[in-house]
Amino acid sequence: MHIDSTLQIGAYHLQHCEDYLFHDHIGTDRLLCAVMDGCTMGTDSYFISTLVGKLLRKIVKERHYLEFFQPSQSSLRLQLKSIVQQLFNELKLLKNQLQLSKEEMLTTIIILLVEPGNGVGLVVGDGVVSIDGQVTEYEQDNKPDYLGYHLQEDFDGWYGKQAFLSITNWQDISISTDGISSFMALEGGETDLDPVSYLLSDTGLLEKKLKYLEHEAGLRPTDDLAIIRVRNSRDSLPVE
């Protein structure tokens, strides 16, 4: 599997990028990816999106280490639930230890667990998912759900109500925060190019395509942006 990713602060955000991303292998042939978007109206939203990414890194490292001694026999779906449950519990613990308010815990998350041929995912809040060119935008009238709203709830009850992805025979998957829908022609730029299709479906490296959008097409994201793109075949490597 080939992984390409990018993280960029939006043109309208002057101090901090409130998005974050994480990806790493968990076991021999499974990959965990996640993009997070901190709530602009929350408090220090860059902190919670980054914290979720760091907790996922910790969880994956622990489980990757254990794979050497006891390879997991869990299905993708069960393993994803176990990872999200551990994240849920550790966030709840840190919230209490650091005496964080609900406004400091507001982040969306799209989390994806894939292996060659199959994948599962969870969407909490806004964002965009592309599976083999089929783009789905998750939006809630600019009132997205946030993980931090639910940390005091029963995990199983909350988890069963979420939006899930079930993926088979995939070749090209992208997950993105909703900043991908915020591109605007700034400083006089005009183009008919669709940034979502260009970034998620076209060939080429994400960082280079963002530079092309800015410097050649005059388009920049006004909101923060985090994208992870995974390809199942080495034959589909981006063009340098």
C-alpha positions in Angstrom: 0.0 0.0 0.0 1.2 3.5 -0.9 0.4 6.4 1.4 0.3 10.1 0.5 -0.7 12.8 2.9 -0.8 16.6 3.4 -1.7 19.0 6.2 -2.2 22.7 5.4 -3.4 25.7 7.4 -6.3 27.6 5.8 -6.0 31.1 4.4 -8.4 32.4 7.0 -6.6 30.9 10.0 -3.7 33.0 11.1 -2.2 31.3 14.2 -2.8 27.6 14.3 -3.8 24.7 12.1 -6.7 23.1 13.8 -6.6 19.9 11.7 -4.3 17.0 12.2 -3.7 13.6 10.6 -2.2 10.3 11.5 -1.3 7.1 9.6 0.8 4.0 10.5 0.8 0.3 10.0 -0.7 -1.9 12.7 0.5 -5.4 12.2 1.9 -6.8 8.9 -0.7 -5.8 6.4 -3.1 -3.4 8.1 -3.0 0.3 8.0 -4.7 2.8 10.3 -5.4 6.3 9.0 -7.3 9.2 10.6 -7.9 12.9 10.0 -9.2 15.2 12.7 -10.7 18.7 12.6 -10.8 20.8 15.7 -13.9 23.0 16.2 -13.1 26.6 15.3 -15.6 27.8 17.9 -14.1 25.6 20.6 -11.2 26.4 22.9 -7.6 25.8 21.6 -9.0 23.4 19.1 -5.6 22.6 17.6 -4.8 20.9 20.9 -7.6 18.2 20.9 -7.1 17.3 17.2 -3.4 16.9 17.8 -4.0 15.0 21.1 -6.3 12.5 19.3 -3.5 11.9 16.7 -0.9 11.3 19.4 -3.2 8.9 21.3 -3.8 6.9 18.1 0.0 6.8 17.6 0.4 5.4 21.1 -2.4 2.8 20.5 -1.0 1.7 17.2 2.6 1.4 18.5 1.4 -0.8 21.4 -0.6 -3.0 19.2 2.0 -3.2 16.5 4.5 -4.4 19.1 2.1 -7.0 20.4 1.6 -8.4 16.9 5.2 -9.8 17.0 4.2 -12.1 19.9 0.5 -12.6 19.4 -0.8 -11.9 15.9 -4.3 -10.5 15.9 -7.1 -12.8 14.7 -9.7 -10.1 14.9 -11.7 -9.0 11.9 -11.2 -5.4 10.7 -14.5 -4.4 12.1 -13.8 -5.7 15.6 -10.2 -4.3 15.6 -11.5 -0.9 14.6 -14.1 -0.9 17.5 -11.4 -2.0 19.9 -9.1 0.9 18.8 -11.9 3.5 19.0 -12.9 2.2 22.4 -9.4 2.6 23.7 -9.2 6.1 22.2 -12.5 6.9 23.8 -11.4 5.7 27.3 -8.0 7.4 27.1 -9.6 10.7 26.1 -12.0 10.5 29.0 -9.1 9.8 31.4 -7.1 12.7 30.1 -10.1 15.0 30.2 -10.4 14.3 33.9 -6.7 14.4 34.7 -6.2 17.8 32.9 -9.5 19.2 34.0 -10.5 20.0 30.4 -13.8 21.5 29.6 -16.1 20.1 26.9 -15.2 23.1 24.7 -11.6 21.9 24.7 -12.5 18.4 23.5 -14.3 19.2 20.3 -12.9 17.5 17.2 -14.3 15.6 14.3 -12.6 12.4 13.2 -12.6 10.1 10.2 -10.8 6.9 11.0 -10.0 4.2 8.5 -8.6 0.7 9.0 -7.6 -1.1 5.7 -5.8 -4.1 4.4 -5.3 -5.1 0.8 -8.8 -5.5 -0.7 -10.9 -4.6 2.4 -11.4 -1.7 4.8 -13.7 -0.3 7.4 -14.1 3.2 8.7 -15.9 5.5 11.2 -17.0 9.0 10.5 -17.8 11.4 13.4 -18.7 14.8 12.2 -17.9 16.5 8.9 -15.4 15.4 6.2 -15.0 13.8 2.8 -14.3 10.2 1.8 -13.4 9.1 -1.7 -13.4 5.4 -2.6 -12.2 4.6 -6.1 -13.3 7.9 -7.4 -16.7 7.9 -5.6 -16.7 11.0 -3.4 -19.0 11.2 -0.4 -19.3 14.4 1.6 -20.4 14.2 5.2 -21.8 17.5 6.4 -24.4 18.5 9.0 -25.4 22.0 8.0 -22.3 23.4 9.6 -23.2 21.9 13.0 -20.9 18.8 13.0 -20.9 16.2 15.7 -17.8 16.0 17.9 -16.2 13.2 19.8 -16.0 15.3 22.9 -19.8 15.6 23.1 -20.1 11.9 24.0 -17.2 10.9 26.4 -19.6 10.5 29.3 -21.9 8.2 27.4 -21.9 4.4 27.3 -19.4 3.5 24.6 -21.3 0.6 23.0 -24.5 2.7 22.8 -22.7 5.6 21.2 -20.6 3.5 18.8 -23.7 1.7 17.4 -25.2 5.0 16.3 -22.2 6.1 14.2 -21.7 6.3 10.4 -19.6 3.4 9.2 -17.7 2.7 6.0 -17.5 -0.9 4.7 -15.1 -1.2 1.7 -14.3 -4.2 -0.5 -12.0 -4.6 -3.6 -10.6 -1.1 -3.2 -7.7 0.4 -5.1 -7.7 4.1 -4.1 -9.1 5.6 -0.9 -8.9 9.1 0.4 -10.1 10.7 3.6 -10.1 14.4 4.2 -11.4 17.1 6.6 -14.0 19.4 5.2 -11.3 22.0 4.4 -11.1 20.4 1.0 -14.4 22.0 0.2 -13.2 25.5 1.1 -11.0 26.3 -1.8 -11.6 29.9 -3.2 -10.1 32.0 -5.9 -8.0 34.4 -3.9 -6.2 37.4 -5.3 -7.9 37.3 -8.6 -7.4 33.7 -9.5 -10.1 32.0 -11.7 -10.4 28.4 -12.9 -12.9 25.7 -13.7 -10.7 23.1 -11.9 -12.5 21.2 -9.2 -10.1 20.9 -6.3 -11.8 17.9 -4.7 -11.6 15.8 -7.8 -8.1 17.0 -8.6 -6.8 16.2 -5.2 -8.6 12.9 -4.6 -8.8 11.3 -8.0 -6.0 12.8 -10.3 -2.5 11.4 -10.4 0.3 13.3 -8.7 1.6 14.0 -5.2 -0.7 15.9 -2.9 1.9 18.5 -1.9 2.7 19.3 -5.5 -1.0 19.5 -6.5 -1.6 22.0 -3.6 1.2 24.2 -4.9 -0.3 24.0 -8.4 -3.7 25.0 -7.2 -2.2 28.0 -5.3 0.4 29.2 -7.8 -1.1 28.2 -11.1 -4.9 28.1 -10.6 -5.0 30.8 -7.9 -7.0 28.6 -5.5 -6.3 28.2 -1.7 -8.3 26.5 1.0 -9.8 29.0 3.4 -10.2 26.4 6.1 -7.5 24.0 7.4 -7.0 20.9 5.4 -5.8 17.3 6.2 -5.8 14.6 3.5 -4.6 11.0 3.5 -4.7 9.0 0.3 -4.0 5.3 0.2 -3.4 3.2 -2.9 -3.6 -0.5 -3.0 -1.2 -1.1 -6.0 2.3 -0.1 -6.6 1.3 0.5 -10.2 -0.7 3.6 -9.1 2.2 5.5 -7.5 1.9 9.2 -7.9 3.8 10.9 -10.7 6.8 12.9 -9.5 
